[in-house]
Amino acid sequence: MSGQKELLDLAIAVEIDNFLCGNSDGAPLFQALYGAAANEPIPERLLAVLRSHGEAVCVTEAVPAATPAVDAAASRP
């Protein structure tokens, strides 16, 4: 396994830990796991279901996730 791959795996592990501990909303983890799929448009059928429930639904453009800092991953105990 290359050093870069190990570093990426460590960064993802840190994001999983942050999410499970409640320190993150999971956005960086979602971006790391699903990448470009997060930028795909929401299907009209799903939007129709969401709209039919009567509550206000805010659909905005995808927000790019923050890239995990290498030094943050290395500094965890």
mmCIF file of the N, C-alpha and C atoms, coordinates in Angstrom:
data_MODEL
# 
_entry.id   MODEL 
# 
loop_
_atom_site.group_PDB 
_atom_site.id 
_atom_site.type_symbol 
_atom_site.label_atom_id 
_atom_site.label_alt_id 
_atom_site.label_comp_id 
_atom_site.label_asym_id 
_atom_site.label_entity_id 
_atom_site.label_seq_id 
_atom_site.pdbx_PDB_ins_code 
_atom_site.Cartn_x 
_atom_site.Cartn_y 
_atom_site.Cartn_z 
_atom_site.occupancy 
_atom_site.B_iso_or_equiv 
_atom_site.pdbx_formal_charge 
_atom_site.auth_seq_id 
_atom_site.auth_comp_id 
_atom_site.auth_asym_id 
_atom_site.auth_atom_id 
_atom_site.pdbx_PDB_model_num 
ATOM 1   N N  . MET A 1 1  ? 0.849   -1.171 0.000   1.00 0.00 ? 1  MET A N  1 
ATOM 2   C CA . MET A 1 1  ? 0.000   0.000  0.000   1.00 0.00 ? 1  MET A CA 1 
ATOM 3   C C  . MET A 1 1  ? 0.896   1.235  0.000   1.00 0.00 ? 1  MET A C  1 
ATOM 4   N N  . SER A 1 2  ? 0.588   2.187  -0.872  1.00 0.00 ? 2  SER A N  1 
ATOM 5   C CA . SER A 1 2  ? 1.415   3.388  -0.961  1.00 0.00 ? 2  SER A CA 1 
ATOM 6   C C  . SER A 1 2  ? 1.152   4.315  0.217   1.00 0.00 ? 2  SER A C  1 
ATOM 7   N N  . GLY A 1 3  ? 2.112   5.178  0.479   1.00 0.00 ? 3  GLY A N  1 
ATOM 8   C CA . GLY A 1 3  ? 1.978   6.126  1.576   1.00 0.00 ? 3  GLY A CA 1 
ATOM 9   C C  . GLY A 1 3  ? 0.794   7.053  1.376   1.00 0.00 ? 3  GLY A C  1 
ATOM 10  N N  . GLN A 1 4  ? 0.553   7.456  0.123   1.00 0.00 ? 4  GLN A N  1 
ATOM 11  C CA . GLN A 1 4  ? -0.576  8.355  -0.163  1.00 0.00 ? 4  GLN A CA 1 
ATOM 12  C C  . GLN A 1 4  ? -1.907  7.654  0.117   1.00 0.00 ? 4  GLN A C  1 
ATOM 13  N N  . LYS A 1 5  ? -2.016  6.398  -0.244  1.00 0.00 ? 5  LYS A N  1 
ATOM 14  C CA . LYS A 1 5  ? -3.246  5.626  0.010   1.00 0.00 ? 5  LYS A CA 1 
ATOM 15  C C  . LYS A 1 5  ? -3.458  5.454  1.518   1.00 0.00 ? 5  LYS A C  1 
ATOM 16  N N  . GLU A 1 6  ? -2.393  5.178  2.243   1.00 0.00 ? 6  GLU A N  1 
ATOM 17  C CA . GLU A 1 6  ? -2.495  5.035  3.699   1.00 0.00 ? 6  GLU A CA 1 
ATOM 18  C C  . GLU A 1 6  ? -2.947  6.342  4.343   1.00 0.00 ? 6  GLU A C  1 
ATOM 19  N N  . LEU A 1 7  ? -2.422  7.453  3.846   1.00 0.00 ? 7  LEU A N  1 
ATOM 20  C CA . LEU A 1 7  ? -2.797  8.758  4.367   1.00 0.00 ? 7  LEU A CA 1 
ATOM 21  C C  . LEU A 1 7  ? -4.270  9.054  4.093   1.00 0.00 ? 7  LEU A C  1 
ATOM 22  N N  . LEU A 1 8  ? -4.738  8.716  2.900   1.00 0.00 ? 8  LEU A N  1 
ATOM 23  C CA . LEU A 1 8  ? -6.147  8.897  2.560   1.00 0.00 ? 8  LEU A CA 1 
ATOM 24  C C  . LEU A 1 8  ? -7.031  8.023  3.442   1.00 0.00 ? 8  LEU A C  1 
ATOM 25  N N  . ASP A 1 9  ? -6.626  6.775  3.654   1.00 0.00 ? 9  ASP A N  1 
ATOM 26  C CA . ASP A 1 9  ? -7.387  5.881  4.531   1.00 0.00 ? 9  ASP A CA 1 
ATOM 27  C C  . ASP A 1 9  ? -7.443  6.419  5.954   1.00 0.00 ? 9  ASP A C  1 
ATOM 28  N N  . LEU A 1 10 ? -6.344  6.975  6.426   1.00 0.00 ? 10 LEU A N  1 
ATOM 29  C CA . LEU A 1 10 ? -6.301  7.558  7.765   1.00 0.00 ? 10 LEU A CA 1 
ATOM 30  C C  . LEU A 1 10 ? -7.230  8.767  7.856   1.00 0.00 ? 10 LEU A C  1 
ATOM 31  N N  . ALA A 1 11 ? -7.209  9.615  6.834   1.00 0.00 ? 11 ALA A N  1 
ATOM 32  C CA . ALA A 1 11 ? -8.071  10.798 6.833   1.00 0.00 ? 11 ALA A CA 1 
ATOM 33  C C  . ALA A 1 11 ? -9.542  10.384 6.858   1.00 0.00 ? 11 ALA A C  1 
ATOM 34  N N  . ILE A 1 12 ? -9.902  9.361  6.102   1.00 0.00 ? 12 ILE A N  1 
ATOM 35  C CA . ILE A 1 12 ? -11.282 8.883  6.100   1.00 0.00 ? 12 ILE A CA 1 
ATOM 36  C C  . ILE A 1 12 ? -11.632 8.279  7.456   1.00 0.00 ? 12 ILE A C  1 
ATOM 37  N N  . ALA A 1 13 ? -10.706 7.547  8.058   1.00 0.00 ? 13 ALA A N  1 
ATOM 38  C CA . ALA A 1 13 ? -10.945 6.978  9.389   1.00 0.00 ? 13 ALA A CA 1 
ATOM 39  C C  . ALA A 1 13 ? -11.180 8.080  10.418  1.00 0.00 ? 13 ALA A C  1 
ATOM 40  N N  . VAL A 1 14 ? -10.437 9.166  10.300  1.00 0.00 ? 14 VAL A N  1 
ATOM 41  C CA . VAL A 1 14 ? -10.620 10.296 11.216  1.00 0.00 ? 14 VAL A CA 1 
ATOM 42  C C  . VAL A 1 14 ? -11.998 10.915 11.006  1.00 0.00 ? 14 VAL A C  1 
ATOM 43  N N  . GLU A 1 15 ? -12.424 11.058 9.752   1.00 0.00 ? 15 GLU A N  1 
ATOM 44  C CA . GLU A 1 15 ? -13.747 11.618 9.467   1.00 0.00 ? 15 GLU A CA 1 
ATOM 45  C C  . GLU A 1 15 ? -14.856 10.711 10.009  1.00 0.00 ? 15 GLU A C  1 
ATOM 46  N N  . ILE A 1 16 ? -14.689 9.399  9.898   1.00 0.00 ? 16 ILE A N  1 
ATOM 47  C CA . ILE A 1 16 ? -15.669 8.456  10.464  1.00 0.00 ? 16 ILE A CA 1 
ATOM 48  C C  . ILE A 1 16 ? -15.738 8.640  11.971  1.00 0.00 ? 16 ILE A C  1 
ATOM 49  N N  . ASP A 1 17 ? -14.589 8.715  12.616  1.00 0.00 ? 17 ASP A N  1 
ATOM 50  C CA . ASP A 1 17 ? -14.531 8.914  14.066  1.00 0.00 ? 17 ASP A CA 1 
ATOM 51  C C  . ASP A 1 17 ? -15.191 10.231 14.466  1.00 0.00 ? 17 ASP A C  1 
ATOM 52  N N  . ASN A 1 18 ? -14.890 11.309 13.743  1.00 0.00 ? 18 ASN A N  1 
ATOM 53  C CA . ASN A 1 18 ? -15.501 12.611 14.037  1.00 0.00 ? 18 ASN A CA 1 
ATOM 54  C C  . ASN A 1 18 ? -17.020 12.554 13.913  1.00 0.00 ? 18 ASN A C  1 
ATOM 55  N N  . PHE A 1 19 ? -17.505 11.877 12.891  1.00 0.00 ? 19 PHE A N  1 
ATOM 56  C CA . PHE A 1 19 ? -18.950 11.772 12.691  1.00 0.00 ? 19 PHE A CA 1 
ATOM 57  C C  . PHE A 1 19 ? -19.602 10.954 13.807  1.00 0.00 ? 19 PHE A C  1 
ATOM 58  N N  . LEU A 1 20 ? -19.018 9.813  14.131  1.00 0.00 ? 20 LEU A N  1 
ATOM 59  C CA . LEU A 1 20 ? -19.596 8.947  15.158  1.00 0.00 ? 20 LEU A CA 1 
ATOM 60  C C  . LEU A 1 20 ? -19.552 9.574  16.546  1.00 0.00 ? 20 LEU A C  1 
ATOM 61  N N  . CYS A 1 21 ? -18.563 10.435 16.789  1.00 0.00 ? 21 CYS A N  1 
ATOM 62  C CA . CYS A 1 21 ? -18.447 11.118 18.085  1.00 0.00 ? 21 CYS A CA 1 
ATOM 63  C C  . CYS A 1 21 ? -19.287 12.387 18.143  1.00 0.00 ? 21 CYS A C  1 
ATOM 64  N N  . GLY A 1 22 ? -19.935 12.753 17.043  1.00 0.00 ? 22 GLY A N  1 
ATOM 65  C CA . GLY A 1 22 ? -20.755 13.951 17.015  1.00 0.00 ? 22 GLY A CA 1 
ATOM 66  C C  . GLY A 1 22 ? -19.983 15.232 16.793  1.00 0.00 ? 22 GLY A C  1 
ATOM 67  N N  . ASN A 1 23 ? -18.732 15.134 16.376  1.00 0.00 ? 23 ASN A N  1 
ATOM 68  C CA . ASN A 1 23 ? -17.913 16.313 16.132  1.00 0.00 ? 23 ASN A CA 1 
ATOM 69  C C  . ASN A 1 23 ? -18.058 16.851 14.710  1.00 0.00 ? 23 ASN A C  1 
ATOM 70  N N  . SER A 1 24 ? -18.813 16.164 13.878  1.00 0.00 ? 24 SER A N  1 
ATOM 71  C CA . SER A 1 24 ? -18.964 16.541 12.473  1.00 0.00 ? 24 SER A CA 1 
ATOM 72  C C  . SER A 1 24 ? -20.375 16.183 12.027  1.00 0.00 ? 24 SER A C  1 
ATOM 73  N N  . ASP A 1 25 ? -20.868 16.901 11.026  1.00 0.00 ? 25 ASP A N  1 
ATOM 74  C CA . ASP A 1 25 ? -22.180 16.573 10.469  1.00 0.00 ? 25 ASP A CA 1 
ATOM 75  C C  . ASP A 1 25 ? -22.092 15.487 9.404   1.00 0.00 ? 25 ASP A C  1 
ATOM 76  N N  . GLY A 1 26 ? -20.898 15.033 9.101   1.00 0.00 ? 26 GLY A N  1 
ATOM 77  C CA . GLY A 1 26 ? -20.699 13.946 8.151   1.00 0.00 ? 26 GLY A CA 1 
ATOM 78  C C  . GLY A 1 26 ? -20.488 14.393 6.721   1.00 0.00 ? 26 GLY A C  1 
ATOM 79  N N  . ALA A 1 27 ? -20.547 15.701 6.453   1.00 0.00 ? 27 ALA A N  1 
ATOM 80  C CA . ALA A 1 27 ? -20.386 16.183 5.081   1.00 0.00 ? 27 ALA A CA 1 
ATOM 81  C C  . ALA A 1 27 ? -19.031 15.796 4.476   1.00 0.00 ? 27 ALA A C  1 
ATOM 82  N N  . PRO A 1 28 ? -17.920 15.983 5.197   1.00 0.00 ? 28 PRO A N  1 
ATOM 83  C CA . PRO A 1 28 ? -16.638 15.577 4.604   1.00 0.00 ? 28 PRO A CA 1 
ATOM 84  C C  . PRO A 1 28 ? -16.558 14.064 4.356   1.00 0.00 ? 28 PRO A C  1 
ATOM 85  N N  . LEU A 1 29 ? -17.157 13.293 5.244   1.00 0.00 ? 29 LEU A N  1 
ATOM 86  C CA . LEU A 1 29 ? -17.171 11.842 5.083   1.00 0.00 ? 29 LEU A CA 1 
ATOM 87  C C  . LEU A 1 29 ? -17.996 11.452 3.860   1.00 0.00 ? 29 LEU A C  1 
ATOM 88  N N  . PHE A 1 30 ? -19.164 12.062 3.722   1.00 0.00 ? 30 PHE A N  1 
ATOM 89  C CA . PHE A 1 30 ? -20.025 11.784 2.563   1.00 0.00 ? 30 PHE A CA 1 
ATOM 90  C C  . PHE A 1 30 ? -19.281 12.109 1.274   1.00 0.00 ? 30 PHE A C  1 
ATOM 91  N N  . GLN A 1 31 ? -18.617 13.257 1.249   1.00 0.00 ? 31 GLN A N  1 
ATOM 92  C CA . GLN A 1 31 ? -17.874 13.664 0.052   1.00 0.00 ? 31 GLN A CA 1 
ATOM 93  C C  . GLN A 1 31 ? -16.747 12.686 -0.251  1.00 0.00 ? 31 GLN A C  1 
ATOM 94  N N  . ALA A 1 32 ? -16.047 12.227 0.778   1.00 0.00 ? 32 ALA A N  1 
ATOM 95  C CA . ALA A 1 32 ? -14.953 11.282 0.568   1.00 0.00 ? 32 ALA A CA 1 
ATOM 96  C C  . ALA A 1 32 ? -15.459 9.941  0.046   1.00 0.00 ? 32 ALA A C  1 
ATOM 97  N N  . LEU A 1 33 ? -16.610 9.508  0.516   1.00 0.00 ? 33 LEU A N  1 
ATOM 98  C CA . LEU A 1 33 ? -17.132 8.206  0.120   1.00 0.00 ? 33 LEU A CA 1 
ATOM 99  C C  . LEU A 1 33 ? -17.866 8.229  -1.216  1.00 0.00 ? 33 LEU A C  1 
ATOM 100 N N  . TYR A 1 34 ? -18.600 9.311  -1.482  1.00 0.00 ? 34 TYR A N  1 
ATOM 101 C CA . TYR A 1 34 ? -19.454 9.337  -2.668  1.00 0.00 ? 34 TYR A CA 1 
ATOM 102 C C  . TYR A 1 34 ? -19.001 10.322 -3.733  1.00 0.00 ? 34 TYR A C  1 
ATOM 103 N N  . GLY A 1 35 ? -18.097 11.229 -3.399  1.00 0.00 ? 35 GLY A N  1 
ATOM 104 C CA . GLY A 1 35 ? -17.496 12.132 -4.373  1.00 0.00 ? 35 GLY A CA 1 
ATOM 105 C C  . GLY A 1 35 ? -18.475 12.812 -5.302  1.00 0.00 ? 35 GLY A C  1 
ATOM 106 N N  . ALA A 1 36 ? -18.278 12.585 -6.582  1.00 0.00 ? 36 ALA A N  1 
ATOM 107 C CA . ALA A 1 36 ? -19.050 13.280 -7.612  1.00 0.00 ? 36 ALA A CA 1 
ATOM 108 C C  . ALA A 1 36 ? -20.537 12.948 -7.571  1.00 0.00 ? 36 ALA A C  1 
ATOM 109 N N  . ALA A 1 37 ? -20.913 11.830 -6.987  1.00 0.00 ? 37 ALA A N  1 
ATOM 110 C CA . ALA A 1 37 ? -22.337 11.477 -6.924  1.00 0.00 ? 37 ALA A CA 1 
ATOM 111 C C  . ALA A 1 37 ? -23.125 12.510 -6.122  1.00 0.00 ? 37 ALA A C  1 
ATOM 112 N N  . ALA A 1 38 ? -22.464 13.180 -5.195  1.00 0.00 ? 38 ALA A N  1 
ATOM 113 C CA . ALA A 1 38 ? -23.133 14.208 -4.400  1.00 0.00 ? 38 ALA A CA 1 
ATOM 114 C C  . ALA A 1 38 ? -23.501 15.415 -5.241  1.00 0.00 ? 38 ALA A C  1 
ATOM 115 N N  . ASN A 1 39 ? -22.851 15.590 -6.379  1.00 0.00 ? 39 ASN A N  1 
ATOM 116 C CA . ASN A 1 39 ? -23.109 16.741 -7.246  1.00 0.00 ? 39 ASN A CA 1 
ATOM 117 C C  . ASN A 1 39 ? -24.159 16.453 -8.310  1.00 0.00 ? 39 ASN A C  1 
ATOM 118 N N  . GLU A 1 40 ? -24.669 15.229 -8.357  1.00 0.00 ? 40 GLU A N  1 
ATOM 119 C CA . GLU A 1 40 ? -25.684 14.896 -9.353  1.00 0.00 ? 40 GLU A CA 1 
ATOM 120 C C  . GLU A 1 40 ? -26.992 15.579 -9.003  1.00 0.00 ? 40 GLU A C  1 
ATOM 121 N N  . PRO A 1 41 ? -27.780 15.934 -10.023 1.00 0.00 ? 41 PRO A N  1 
ATOM 122 C CA . PRO A 1 41 ? -29.055 16.598 -9.747  1.00 0.00 ? 41 PRO A CA 1 
ATOM 123 C C  . PRO A 1 41 ? -30.032 15.653 -9.040  1.00 0.00 ? 41 PRO A C  1 
ATOM 124 N N  . ILE A 1 42 ? -30.914 16.241 -8.245  1.00 0.00 ? 42 ILE A N  1 
ATOM 125 C CA . ILE A 1 42 ? -31.934 15.456 -7.552  1.00 0.00 ? 42 ILE A CA 1 
ATOM 126 C C  . ILE A 1 42 ? -33.028 15.119 -8.559  1.00 0.00 ? 42 ILE A C  1 
ATOM 127 N N  . PRO A 1 43 ? -33.392 13.845 -8.688  1.00 0.00 ? 43 PRO A N  1 
ATOM 128 C CA . PRO A 1 43 ? -34.421 13.459 -9.660  1.00 0.00 ? 43 PRO A CA 1 
ATOM 129 C C  . PRO A 1 43 ? -35.756 14.158 -9.369  1.00 0.00 ? 43 PRO A C  1 
ATOM 130 N N  . GLU A 1 44 ? -36.452 14.535 -10.434 1.00 0.00 ? 44 GLU A N  1 
ATOM 131 C CA . GLU A 1 44 ? -37.744 15.230 -10.292 1.00 0.00 ? 44 GLU A CA 1 
ATOM 132 C C  . GLU A 1 44 ? -38.753 14.419 -9.483  1.00 0.00 ? 44 GLU A C  1 
ATOM 133 N N  . ARG A 1 45 ? -38.742 13.094 -9.627  1.00 0.00 ? 45 ARG A N  1 
ATOM 134 C CA . ARG A 1 45 ? -39.695 12.268 -8.865  1.00 0.00 ? 45 ARG A CA 1 
ATOM 135 C C  . ARG A 1 45 ? -39.444 12.386 -7.364  1.00 0.00 ? 45 ARG A C  1 
ATOM 136 N N  . LEU A 1 46 ? -38.180 12.435 -6.954  1.00 0.00 ? 46 LEU A N  1 
ATOM 137 C CA . LEU A 1 46 ? -37.861 12.589 -5.542  1.00 0.00 ? 46 LEU A CA 1 
ATOM 138 C C  . LEU A 1 46 ? -38.243 13.983 -5.054  1.00 0.00 ? 46 LEU A C  1 
ATOM 139 N N  . LEU A 1 47 ? -37.985 14.995 -5.869  1.00 0.00 ? 47 LEU A N  1 
ATOM 140 C CA . LEU A 1 47 ? -38.388 16.359 -5.503  1.00 0.00 ? 47 LEU A CA 1 
ATOM 141 C C  . LEU A 1 47 ? -39.900 16.443 -5.328  1.00 0.00 ? 47 LEU A C  1 
ATOM 142 N N  . ALA A 1 48 ? -40.647 15.756 -6.199  1.00 0.00 ? 48 ALA A N  1 
ATOM 143 C CA . ALA A 1 48 ? -42.109 15.770 -6.099  1.00 0.00 ? 48 ALA A CA 1 
ATOM 144 C C  . ALA A 1 48 ? -42.567 15.143 -4.789  1.00 0.00 ? 48 ALA A C  1 
ATOM 145 N N  . VAL A 1 49 ? -41.920 14.058 -4.371  1.00 0.00 ? 49 VAL A N  1 
ATOM 146 C CA . VAL A 1 49 ? -42.266 13.412 -3.101  1.00 0.00 ? 49 VAL A CA 1 
ATOM 147 C C  . VAL A 1 49 ? -41.977 14.349 -1.941  1.00 0.00 ? 49 VAL A C  1 
ATOM 148 N N  . LEU A 1 50 ? -40.834 14.994 -1.966  1.00 0.00 ? 50 LEU A N  1 
ATOM 149 C CA . LEU A 1 50 ? -40.470 15.915 -0.898  1.00 0.00 ? 50 LEU A CA 1 
ATOM 150 C C  . LEU A 1 50 ? -41.433 17.093 -0.835  1.00 0.00 ? 50 LEU A C  1 
ATOM 151 N N  . ARG A 1 51 ? -41.808 17.617 -1.981  1.00 0.00 ? 51 ARG A N  1 
ATOM 152 C CA . ARG A 1 51 ? -42.730 18.760 -2.032  1.00 0.00 ? 51 ARG A CA 1 
ATOM 153 C C  . ARG A 1 51 ? -44.129 18.371 -1.583  1.00 0.00 ? 51 ARG A C  1 
ATOM 154 N N  . SER A 1 52 ? -44.514 17.136 -1.796  1.00 0.00 ? 52 SER A N  1 
ATOM 155 C CA . SER A 1 52 ? -45.880 16.709 -1.463  1.00 0.00 ? 52 SER A CA 1 
ATOM 156 C C  . SER A 1 52 ? -46.117 16.610 0.042   1.00 0.00 ? 52 SER A C  1 
ATOM 157 N N  . HIS A 1 53 ? -45.065 16.636 0.831   1.00 0.00 ? 53 HIS A N  1 
ATOM 158 C CA . HIS A 1 53 ? -45.214 16.532 2.279   1.00 0.00 ? 53 HIS A CA 1 
ATOM 159 C C  . HIS A 1 53 ? -45.539 17.867 2.934   1.00 0.00 ? 53 HIS A C  1 
ATOM 160 N N  . GLY A 1 54 ? -45.624 18.935 2.138   1.00 0.00 ? 54 GLY A N  1 
ATOM 161 C CA . GLY A 1 54 ? -46.087 20.219 2.639   1.00 0.00 ? 54 GLY A CA 1 
ATOM 162 C C  . GLY A 1 54 ? -45.081 21.045 3.405   1.00 0.00 ? 54 GLY A C  1 
ATOM 163 N N  . GLU A 1 55 ? -43.959 20.485 3.787   1.00 0.00 ? 55 GLU A N  1 
ATOM 164 C CA . GLU A 1 55 ? -42.955 21.257 4.503   1.00 0.00 ? 55 GLU A CA 1 
ATOM 165 C C  . GLU A 1 55 ? -42.035 21.931 3.491   1.00 0.00 ? 55 GLU A C  1 
ATOM 166 N N  . ALA A 1 56 ? -41.490 23.050 3.894   1.00 0.00 ? 56 ALA A N  1 
ATOM 167 C CA . ALA A 1 56 ? -40.567 23.756 3.015   1.00 0.00 ? 56 ALA A CA 1 
ATOM 168 C C  . ALA A 1 56 ? -39.311 22.919 2.833   1.00 0.00 ? 56 ALA A C  1 
ATOM 169 N N  . VAL A 1 57 ? -38.929 22.744 1.600   1.00 0.00 ? 57 VAL A N  1 
ATOM 170 C CA . VAL A 1 57 ? -37.727 21.987 1.285   1.00 0.00 ? 57 VAL A CA 1 
ATOM 171 C C  . VAL A 1 57 ? -36.774 22.922 0.565   1.00 0.00 ? 57 VAL A C  1 
ATOM 172 N N  . CYS A 1 58 ? -35.609 23.046 1.082   1.00 0.00 ? 58 CYS A N  1 
ATOM 173 C CA . CYS A 1 58 ? -34.599 23.912 0.471   1.00 0.00 ? 58 CYS A CA 1 
ATOM 174 C C  . CYS A 1 58 ? -33.622 23.037 -0.289  1.00 0.00 ? 58 CYS A C  1 
ATOM 175 N N  . VAL A 1 59 ? -33.615 23.166 -1.604  1.00 0.00 ? 59 VAL A N  1 
ATOM 176 C CA . VAL A 1 59 ? -32.679 22.413 -2.430  1.00 0.00 ? 59 VAL A CA 1 
ATOM 177 C C  . VAL A 1 59 ? -31.726 23.422 -3.030  1.00 0.00 ? 59 VAL A C  1 
ATOM 178 N N  . THR A 1 60 ? -30.474 23.310 -2.666  1.00 0.00 ? 60 THR A N  1 
ATOM 179 C CA . THR A 1 60 ? -29.461 24.242 -3.160  1.00 0.00 ? 60 THR A CA 1 
ATOM 180 C C  . THR A 1 60 ? -28.390 23.475 -3.897  1.00 0.00 ? 60 THR A C  1 
ATOM 181 N N  . GLU A 1 61 ? -27.458 24.206 -4.424  1.00 0.00 ? 61 GLU A N  1 
ATOM 182 C CA . GLU A 1 61 ? -26.328 23.568 -5.092  1.00 0.00 ? 61 GLU A CA 1 
ATOM 183 C C  . GLU A 1 61 ? -25.474 22.843 -4.069  1.00 0.00 ? 61 GLU A C  1 
ATOM 184 N N  . ALA A 1 62 ? -24.780 21.824 -4.528  1.00 0.00 ? 62 ALA A N  1 
ATOM 185 C CA . ALA A 1 62 ? -23.907 21.058 -3.638  1.00 0.00 ? 62 ALA A CA 1 
ATOM 186 C C  . ALA A 1 62 ? -22.788 21.948 -3.116  1.00 0.00 ? 62 ALA A C  1 
ATOM 187 N N  . VAL A 1 63 ? -22.487 21.799 -1.849  1.00 0.00 ? 63 VAL A N  1 
ATOM 188 C CA . VAL A 1 63 ? -21.409 22.551 -1.222  1.00 0.00 ? 63 VAL A CA 1 
ATOM 189 C C  . VAL A 1 63 ? -20.184 21.653 -1.161  1.00 0.00 ? 63 VAL A C  1 
ATOM 190 N N  . PRO A 1 64 ? -19.061 22.113 -1.697  1.00 0.00 ? 64 PRO A N  1 
ATOM 191 C CA . PRO A 1 64 ? -17.877 21.253 -1.655  1.00 0.00 ? 64 PRO A CA 1 
ATOM 192 C C  . PRO A 1 64 ? -17.441 21.003 -0.210  1.00 0.00 ? 64 PRO A C  1 
ATOM 193 N N  . ALA A 1 65 ? -17.089 19.783 0.050   1.00 0.00 ? 65 ALA A N  1 
ATOM 194 C CA . ALA A 1 65 ? -16.675 19.402 1.399   1.00 0.00 ? 65 ALA A CA 1 
ATOM 195 C C  . ALA A 1 65 ? -15.255 19.875 1.659   1.00 0.00 ? 65 ALA A C  1 
ATOM 196 N N  . ALA A 1 66 ? -14.986 20.129 2.911   1.00 0.00 ? 66 ALA A N  1 
ATOM 197 C CA . ALA A 1 66 ? -13.631 20.523 3.303   1.00 0.00 ? 66 ALA A CA 1 
ATOM 198 C C  . ALA A 1 66 ? -12.711 19.318 3.180   1.00 0.00 ? 66 ALA A C  1 
ATOM 199 N N  . THR A 1 67 ? -11.513 19.573 2.722   1.00 0.00 ? 67 THR A N  1 
ATOM 200 C CA . THR A 1 67 ? -10.520 18.520 2.613   1.00 0.00 ? 67 THR A CA 1 
ATOM 201 C C  . THR A 1 67 ? -9.884  18.322 3.984   1.00 0.00 ? 67 THR A C  1 
ATOM 202 N N  . PRO A 1 68 ? -9.858  17.101 4.494   1.00 0.00 ? 68 PRO A N  1 
ATOM 203 C CA . PRO A 1 68 ? -9.258  16.869 5.818   1.00 0.00 ? 68 PRO A CA 1 
ATOM 204 C C  . PRO A 1 68 ? -7.787  17.267 5.816   1.00 0.00 ? 68 PRO A C  1 
ATOM 205 N N  . ALA A 1 69 ? -7.387  17.919 6.855   1.00 0.00 ? 69 ALA A N  1 
ATOM 206 C CA . ALA A 1 69 ? -6.000  18.347 6.970   1.00 0.00 ? 69 ALA A CA 1 
ATOM 207 C C  . ALA A 1 69 ? -5.132  17.165 7.395   1.00 0.00 ? 69 ALA A C  1 
ATOM 208 N N  . VAL A 1 70 ? -3.997  17.040 6.776   1.00 0.00 ? 70 VAL A N  1 
ATOM 209 C CA . VAL A 1 70 ? -3.086  15.943 7.076   1.00 0.00 ? 70 VAL A CA 1 
ATOM 210 C C  . VAL A 1 70 ? -2.586  16.062 8.505   1.00 0.00 ? 70 VAL A C  1 
ATOM 211 N N  . ASP A 1 71 ? -2.266  17.284 8.937   1.00 0.00 ? 71 ASP A N  1 
ATOM 212 C CA . ASP A 1 71 ? -1.730  17.435 10.275  1.00 0.00 ? 71 ASP A CA 1 
ATOM 213 C C  . ASP A 1 71 ? -2.778  17.144 11.349  1.00 0.00 ? 71 ASP A C  1 
ATOM 214 N N  . ALA A 1 72 ? -4.066  17.351 11.030  1.00 0.00 ? 72 ALA A N  1 
ATOM 215 C CA . ALA A 1 72 ? -5.121  17.024 11.993  1.00 0.00 ? 72 ALA A CA 1 
ATOM 216 C C  . ALA A 1 72 ? -5.208  15.519 12.192  1.00 0.00 ? 72 ALA A C  1 
ATOM 217 N N  . ALA A 1 73 ? -5.056  14.767 11.117  1.00 0.00 ? 73 ALA A N  1 
ATOM 218 C CA . ALA A 1 73 ? -5.110  13.309 11.234  1.00 0.00 ? 73 ALA A CA 1 
ATOM 219 C C  . ALA A 1 73 ? -3.909  12.763 11.994  1.00 0.00 ? 73 ALA A C  1 
ATOM 220 N N  . ALA A 1 74 ? -2.770  13.365 11.778  1.00 0.00 ? 74 ALA A N  1 
ATOM 221 C CA . ALA A 1 74 ? -1.546  12.883 12.415  1.00 0.00 ? 74 ALA A CA 1 
ATOM 222 C C  . ALA A 1 74 ? -1.481  13.244 13.898  1.00 0.00 ? 74 ALA A C  1 
ATOM 223 N N  . SER A 1 75 ? -2.219  14.294 14.299  1.00 0.00 ? 75 SER A N  1 
ATOM 224 C CA . SER A 1 75 ? -2.119  14.749 15.677  1.00 0.00 ? 75 SER A CA 1 
ATOM 225 C C  . SER A 1 75 ? -3.080  14.044 16.630  1.00 0.00 ? 75 SER A C  1 
ATOM 226 N N  . ARG A 1 76 ? -3.954  13.209 16.106  1.00 0.00 ? 76 ARG A N  1 
ATOM 227 C CA . ARG A 1 76 ? -4.889  12.498 16.970  1.00 0.00 ? 76 ARG A CA 1 
ATOM 228 C C  . ARG A 1 76 ? -4.175  11.408 17.739  1.00 0.00 ? 76 ARG A C  1 
ATOM 229 N N  . PRO A 1 77 ? -4.568  11.220 18.980  1.00 0.00 ? 77 PRO A N  1 
ATOM 230 C CA . PRO A 1 77 ? -3.905  10.172 19.789  1.00 0.00 ? 77 PRO A CA 1 
ATOM 231 C C  . PRO A 1 77 ? -4.288  8.784  19.341  1.00 0.00 ? 77 PRO A C  1 
# 
